[in-house]
């Protein structure tokens, strides 16, 4: 394995815009949930005439799909991701809309047969219900509670219990029902993650900035050195992501 300083310097400067994780190939792995979200999208999207992807990131998930509806729209609040999504999806006729964080969805009532999202930031259930047609569906993969906390708490220390209960799938189901949706499927998964070098850790903390909000290499250099020693001794640092598949109907 390369030296600590070389791995960190490389990961500190690599581009982390967009929502692809190809740079981590052979350096980090994450077990996938059993339901296969991308396969579900590939099956469902061609069967509707209109769809909206919320919090699309850089549009990487949709860009991999062979067929899209006649009307496909996406929203993204982070400007670098919105620009990347426009580059990837614009040539396929997808409407890319940059939104403000927490803003209402910029579409009329009953605009879409299907609303989808992979890892939405904060699902706005009344807005999702509003833009769906009667009989329309919501299909999404959400981040679950205490996801990757093994890594997050390595840097931040033990977090309050309240931090562990956010994104609870059953609370989200209750909120969706209160907004007028009927939950038709809810599945959960706990997925093993392995980080094989310290550069992979630096990269993921730069990309998922909400994990360790004050992260910088200089601020956490001593912690990174300790973790580097542990990875070299154990072969990898192991954490667990949590995910849930959410399907609902208006």
C-alpha positions, -999 to 999 in steps of 0.1 A, spaced: 0 0 0 12 35 -8 23 59 19 -2 78 40 8 112 27 5 101 -9 -29 85 -5 -43 115 14 -28 141 -10 -44 123 -40 -78 120 -24 -78 156 -12 -76 170 -47 -96 146 -68 -129 159 -82 -159 148 -60 -187 166 -79 -215 145 -92 -229 113 -76 -207 87 -92 -183 66 -71 -161 51 -98 -130 65 -82 -134 41 -53 -132 10 -75 -108 -15 -58 -105 9 -28 -139 6 -12 -169 -16 -15 -206 -14 -4 -229 -43 -5 -260 -36 -25 -296 -40 -11 -313 -71 -24 -341 -54 -43 -319 -39 -71 -331 -3 -73 -316 4 -107 -333 -27 -121 -366 -16 -107 -362 18 -123 -352 3 -157 -385 -18 -155 -409 10 -143 -398 41 -162 -405 29 -197 -440 20 -187 -451 55 -179 -455 86 -200 -441 111 -174 -418 108 -144 -398 130 -120 -365 121 -103 -360 141 -71 -325 149 -59 -310 133 -90 -274 142 -80 -254 144 -112 -280 123 -130 -257 92 -130 -285 67 -121 -308 78 -149 -279 81 -174 -273 43 -171 -309 34 -180 -316 24 -216 -351 39 -219 -369 69 -203 -404 82 -204 -415 106 -231 -414 133 -204 -386 129 -179 -378 157 -154 -352 158 -126 -345 182 -97 -312 189 -79 -304 216 -54 -266 216 -55 -254 237 -85 -223 215 -95 -245 184 -96 -273 202 -115 -248 212 -141 -234 177 -144 -270 163 -147 -277 188 -175 -246 176 -194 -255 139 -189 -292 140 -193 -299 171 -215 -290 153 -247 -316 127 -239 -343 153 -237 -345 153 -199 -356 185 -182 -331 194 -155 -344 219 -129 -321 234 -102 -342 239 -70 -335 256 -37 -330 234 -7 -365 229 8 -383 247 -20 -417 233 -32 -414 212 -64 -417 236 -94 -444 217 -112 -482 219 -113 -505 195 -95 -508 161 -110 -478 164 -133 -464 129 -131 -474 93 -132 -442 83 -114 -419 101 -89 -386 84 -81 -356 92 -60 -323 75 -50 -314 88 -15 -336 119 -13 -323 145 12 -356 151 30 -387 137 13 -414 164 11 -444 141 12 -471 168 6 -452 179 -25 -447 144 -37 -484 137 -33 -493 169 -50 -473 164 -82 -485 128 -87 -516 121 -107 -544 101 -91 -532 65 -92 -496 76 -96 -467 60 -77 -436 69 -57 -406 45 -60 -374 53 -41 -344 40 -22 -339 60 10 -310 62 34 -319 46 67 -311 55 103 -276 55 116 -261 48 82 -223 46 82 -222 56 118 -192 34 125 -171 57 103 -189 90 113 -184 83 150 -148 74 145 -143 111 137 -170 128 158 -172 104 187 -205 89 201 -235 108 188 -268 114 207 -295 88 204 -316 114 185 -291 112 157 -297 75 154 -335 77 150 -337 101 121 -347 86 87 -367 58 104 -386 40 77 -417 36 98 -418 73 107 -414 81 70 -443 57 61 -465 75 87 -456 109 72 -463 96 37 -497 83 47 -506 116 64 -499 134 31 -524 112 13 -502 84 0 -508 47 5 -476 28 13 -476 -5 -7 -441 -18 0 -414 -10 26 -382 -31 27 -351 -25 48 -315 -36 44 -281 -33 63 -252 -34 39 -215 -39 47 -191 -12 36 -153 -17 35 -126 10 31 -93 -5 20 -71 26 22 -72 60 39 -76 78 5 -110 61 1 -120 75 35 -109 110 26 -127 109 -7 -160 97 9 -159 124 36 -153 151 10 -181 138 -11 -207 131 17 -201 164 34 -229 159 59 -213 129 75 -185 149 92 -196 185 85 -163 201 96 -141 176 79 -108 187 64 -75 168 62 -57 193 83 -83 193 111 -85 155 113 -49 146 103 -42 128 136 -74 109 134 -67 99 98 -32 87 107 -47 65 134 -73 51 110 -46 45 84 -27 24 109 -58 4 117 -66 -2 80 -31 -14 74 -33 -38 104 -69 -51 97 -69 -49 59 -100 -27 58 -123 -4 79 -158 -19 81 -190 2 85 -226 -5 76 -250 15 55 -288 13 60 -313 15 32 -350 11 26 -370 6 -5 -401 28 -4 -431 23 -27 -464 43 -24 -494 51 -44 -515 83 -45 
